[in-house]
Amino acid sequence: MKITIWSTSVVLSLILVSAPLFAHHNFQAEFDSNLPIEVSGTVVRFSMTNPHARLYIQEIDENDETINWDFELAAASSLMRRGWRRDSVKPGDTVVVSAHRAINHPHVGNARSVTLISEDGENRVFGQTRD
């Protein structure tokens, strides 16, 4: 009986410890590294959430049509280690995002760097969002 309880405990522990490893997705399963893009637009929302922070921007294309973009960034804790804060970019800010486009969604990308365009010419590059 003691062996059964012990073995069950070990198996359940292994399952619980390994579950997060399977939850994370592979970059190439969602994004195409052969489809680099650069998007300029206005920040609509920036959320530092886990598992990935998100940056939502609106771009005006050459036909004056509004395109809503959704960019995945690294985890909030990783961004904070790189100098990001919750108020690094705010709604209304102008940014340029270098990213890789999603495979199945035309206006979704994985951001590699974000440049905040300031009116005084002191642009701030937030650099790589991932190592």
SULUR-V635285 format. One record per residue. N is the residue number from 1. RES is the residue in three letters. PSI is psi in degrees with one decimal (none if undefined). OMEGA is omega in whole degrees, 0 to 359 (none if undefined). Layout:
BEGIN
N_RES_PSI_OMEGA, N_RES_PSI_OMEGA
END
This chain:
BEGIN
1_MET_-43.9_179, 2_LYS_-37.7_180, 3_ILE_-40.4_179, 4_THR_-44.0_179, 5_ILE_-43.8_180, 6_TRP_-47.1_180, 7_SER_-40.1_178, 8_THR_-41.2_178, 9_SER_-42.3_180, 10_VAL_-46.7_180, 11_VAL_-45.7_179, 12_LEU_-38.6_178, 13_SER_-44.2_179, 14_LEU_-40.2_178, 15_ILE_-46.0_181, 16_LEU_-38.1_181, 17_VAL_-37.1_184, 18_SER_-15.3_183, 19_ALA_-44.6_179, 20_PRO_-26.5_179, 21_LEU_-33.5_181, 22_PHE_-15.7_183, 23_ALA_-26.2_184, 24_HIS_141.3_183, 25_HIS_160.6_177, 26_ASN_136.6_180, 27_PHE_-47.6_184, 28_GLN_-11.7_175, 29_ALA_-26.0_182, 30_GLU_-32.2_188, 31_PHE_153.0_182, 32_ASP_112.6_181, 33_SER_-11.2_176, 34_ASN_4.0_179, 35_LEU_64.6_178, 36_PRO_143.7_178, 37_ILE_158.2_172, 38_GLU_123.1_185, 39_VAL_129.1_175, 40_SER_136.2_180, 41_GLY_-170.9_182, 42_THR_133.0_180, 43_VAL_129.8_175, 44_VAL_-43.4_182, 45_ARG_145.7_175, 46_PHE_121.6_180, 47_SER_123.2_178, 48_MET_85.7_181, 49_THR_165.1_175, 50_ASN_147.9_11, 51_PRO_-17.0_179, 52_HIS_139.5_172, 53_ALA_155.9_180, 54_ARG_142.8_176, 55_LEU_120.5_181, 56_TYR_125.3_179, 57_ILE_158.5_174, 58_GLN_130.2_178, 59_GLU_140.9_173, 60_ILE_118.9_183, 61_ASP_-177.4_183, 62_GLU_-16.9_177, 63_ASN_15.0_183, 64_ASP_27.2_176, 65_GLU_143.3_179, 66_THR_128.9_177, 67_ILE_126.2_178, 68_ASN_120.3_180, 69_TRP_146.5_177, 70_ASP_113.2_180, 71_PHE_131.0_174, 72_GLU_135.7_175, 73_LEU_-172.1_178, 74_ALA_178.8_176, 75_ALA_151.0_181, 76_ALA_-42.9_181, 77_SER_-37.8_178, 78_SER_-41.5_179, 79_LEU_-40.8_179, 80_MET_-37.1_177, 81_ARG_-24.1_179, 82_ARG_5.9_176, 83_GLY_-0.9_178, 84_TRP_149.4_172, 85_ARG_168.1_180, 86_ARG_-24.4_180, 87_ASP_19.4_180, 88_SER_-41.8_174, 89_VAL_140.3_184, 90_LYS_157.1_175, 91_PRO_133.5_181, 92_GLY_-20.1_178, 93_ASP_148.3_175, 94_THR_130.7_182, 95_VAL_158.6_169, 96_VAL_124.0_183, 97_VAL_124.7_171, 98_SER_128.3_188, 99_ALA_178.0_169, 100_HIS_132.7_183, 101_ARG_146.8_176, 102_ALA_151.8_181, 103_ILE_-43.4_188, 104_ASN_0.5_183, 105_HIS_119.5_186, 106_PRO_-23.5_184, 107_HIS_37.0_176, 108_VAL_140.8_180, 109_GLY_167.9_176, 110_ASN_109.3_186, 111_ALA_134.5_175, 112_ARG_-37.9_176, 113_SER_155.4_180, 114_VAL_125.9_177, 115_THR_122.2_176, 116_LEU_119.3_181, 117_ILE_117.3_181, 118_SER_154.5_182, 119_GLU_-25.1_182, 120_ASP_5.1_178, 121_GLY_-1.4_179, 122_GLU_70.1_181, 123_ASN_142.8_180, 124_ARG_120.2_178, 125_VAL_123.7_179, 126_PHE_-6.0_173, 127_GLY_-165.5_183, 128_GLN_132.8_175, 129_THR_-9.9_176, 130_ARG_155.1_176, 131_ASP_none_none
END
